[in-house]
């Protein structure tokens, strides 16, 4: 993330895992709301939500409070490799690009490039977990749990269907990470240098929150498409309404209007704005701890 003393990949991976699990345990209900709103087709037969609060009320009233954590086992299992891959790959790409471009200090351009590259790597890790989560979070879901989702998808759609939505996930994660890490670099450069640990934490929380917010603004249309693609079963010989990102974007725009491309944006930004701050603070804190252990005399 910065030009601080480098650490081996294993430390970066572990710090990213801790950060990711911390964030998901706090913010998961908003992810359920985001998915429900993204799967809602205007004028469709399914539940219709008027906003975040209305969605929360309907879910709790119909299915109980526990439904807000339905499917959390999949993202909890996913968060360790997902966030670990994000931060570890971002740090590694920063080193690679600084070396390849012949610069000693990180620039905002290289931060954006490193973030986008890390996001693409992250996408390959998360697709099966995201697929399971989306199927479980759907209001019409009849699956018994994550294992049941995997078993039925493989039986009915084939093994390769577990990577349904890979292309849209690459777009989502590449764009989000480019915005997230690029904005973090810019905000950090504008903030006064932190003289104390508490001030550094405050700076990281602010930078991460702004980065998460901008990343969400940039990536939400691809997130909407990804949710639609992954919630559409693969049926042999049958064309899928939502398949590739850009055609799906135009389909949603033509049928439901521009606002439909930002369905779920409010819960997404409420989660990934503060969630981005939590990620950065925890990751930086754990990395500082690892440095104190690794470089101790």
N, C-alpha and C positions, 0 to 999 in steps of 0.2 A: 504493500500500500504506500509506503514511503521509502526514503533512502536510508532507513535505519539499518542497523547491523543485520545482515541476512541470516536466515536460519535454514537448516535442512528441510526438505519437502515434507517429511513426516510431521514436523512441528506445525507447519502451515496447515496440513491436512487436519490435524487434531484440533487446532484452534478454530478452523472453519466449522468443524463438526459441532463443537461446543456452542459456537455462536448460532448456528442454524437451529439446533434443538431448543435453545433458550428462546429464540424468536417464535418458533411454531407453537410452543406451549402457551405463550401469552396471546398470540394473535389469531389462532386457528378459526374461531367462530366467524370472523370476518371473511375468511377464505370460503367457508361454506355458503355464506350469503352472496359473495361475489359469483360463485359458480351457479347458484340457483338463478340469479338475475341474468347471467350470460346465456343460460340455456332457455330462458323464457322467450318464446317467439310471440311477437306482438299479434294479438288477435287469436292466438292459439288456444288449444283446449286445456292446457295445463294451468297451474296456479299463476295468478297475475299479481305482481308485487309493485307497490307504489313508491318504494324506497327502502333504504336500509332498515329503518325501524319497523316498517310494515312487514318486511321479509322476516326479521327476527321474531316478531310477534306471531306471524302465521306458522313458522316452523315450530316454535315452542308450544303454541296452542294445539296444533295438530299432532305433533310427534313427541313433544316433551323436550325438556332442556338438554337431555343427553344427545339429541339429534344434532345439536350444534357442534358436537365432537364426533359425529358419524364419519368413519373413514380416516380417523386421525392416525391409526396404526400405520397405514401406508406412508403418509408424509413424515411421520416420526422416523420410520425406518429409512425413508428417502433423505431426510434432512442432513444426516451425517455425511453421506457421500456427496450429496448435492452441494451444500454450502462449503464443504471441504474442498470439493473440486473447484468451485467458484473462486475462493480466495487463494488457494494454493496455485491454481493455474494462472490467475491474474498476476500474482507475484513472480511466477516463473516467466510468463510472457513479458513482463516489464523488464526483467533481466535480459531476455533474448533480444527484445527490440532496442533497448539501450545499446547493447553490443552491436547489433546489426546496423543501426543508424549512426553509430560512432559518437554517442553522447554520454556524458557522465550523470547528468541530472534528468530526472523524469520530466516530461512536458505534458501539457494537457492533451495534445494530439496522440502521444504514445499511451496516455491513460485510457483514452477512448478506444484505441486500437487493441490494447491489452484486454480491456473489459469485454469488447465484442468477441475477441478470440476465446477468452475464458468462458463466456456465455455459450458459445457454440460447443465447447467441450462439455459444459454442464448439461446441455440439452440431451446429449447421448446417454447420460446417466439417468436423467429424470423421467424420460418418456414412459416407460412401463409403469412407474409409480404414479405418475400423473394420470395415466389412463385408468388405473384402478380407482384412484381418488374421484375422478370425474364421474365414473359409472356409479359409485357409491353415493355421491352427493346429489345425484339427480333425484328430483322429487318423486319420480315414478319407479325408483330403484326397488327391485325385489331380491337383490343379492343378499346372502346371509353374512358375507364378510369378504375381506380381501382375497382369501384363498378361493372362495366360491367364484369371485369375479374372474380370476386367472383361469381357473378350471373351465368355466363356461366359455370364455373368449377363445381359448385354445381349441375346445371341442367344436364350437360352432363357426369360428372365423379363421382358425389356423394360428400357428405359432407366430408368424410374422405380424399378425394383427396386434401383438403386444407393442409393436413400434408404430402403430397407427398414430398419425399426427406428428411424426418426427420433423417434417419440413416446417410446419407452423411453429413447432417448439424451438427450432433453430432460430427462426425469425424473432420470436418472443424473447428468448434469452439473450441473443446477440444484441438486440436493440436495448433491452432493459439494462444489461450490464454496461454497455457503452455509455448510456446516459448516467447510470449510477456512479461508476468510477470516474468518468469525466467530470461530473459535477462535484464530486468529493474533492478532486484535485483542485478545482477552481475555488471552491469555498474555503478550503484550507489555506490557499495562498492569499486570500483576502482577509482572513481572520488574524487578529494580533497573536503573536507567538505565545503559546501557553507556558507560563512559568511554574505552574503547579500541576499536580496530578489531577485534581478536581477540575481545573480549567481545561486541561487536555480532554478529559471525559466530556465536558460540556461542549467543547469544539467538535469532537467526534460525533456527539449526539446530534448537533445541529447540521453538520456536514452530511451525515448519513441520512437524516430525515429529509433534507432537501434533495439529496441524490436519489433516494427512494421515490420521492414525489415526482421528480422529473422523469425518472426511469419509467414510472407507472404511466405518466401522461404519454410518453412516446410509444409504449409497448402494448397498451390496452387493446387496440384493434386486433393485433395479432393474438392476444390472449382470448378475445371473444371467438375468433376463428378457431383457435386450438381447442377450446371447449366444445364447440359445435362439431368439429372433425372427430374428436375422440369419443363423443357420445353417439356417433353414428356407426352402427354395426357394419362390418364388412360382409356383404352378401354376394356370393359368386354370381357373375353374370348380370348384376344389378348396378347401374350407375349411382354413385353417391352424390347427394346434393352438395355436401361440403366435403372437399377433398384437399385441393391445393389452396395455399394462402390467398394469393392475389385474386383468383377467380371467386373465391368465397367472400372476400372483402367486398367485391362489386355486387355479388348476389345479395348480401345482407344490406348493402347501401341501397340497391335498387328496390328491394322488397320492403325494407323497414325504415329506411332513411339514415342520415348521417349519425343521429344520436344513438342508433342501435350499435354502432361500432364502439361506443363507450359505455355499453351496458356493464354494470358491475364496477364502474370506475370509482365511485365513492367508497364502497367497502374495500376495493383494492388499494386505493391510495391511503385510506385510514389504516390499513394493515401495513403496507410496504413503505409508507412514509415513516411513521414511528418505528416500524419493523426494520427499515433500513438503518435507522439510528441505533437500534438495539444490536443489530448484526455488527456494525462497525465498532461500537463500544466494547462489546464482548470479545470480538476478534482481536482488537488492538490490546485489550487488557490481558487476554490469555497469551498473546505473542510477547508482550512485555514480561510476563511471568516466565515464559520459556527462555527468553533472552537472559534473564537474571540467573536462571539455572545453568544454561548452556555456556555462558561466558564468565561464570564465577571463577575467581582465582583458586 
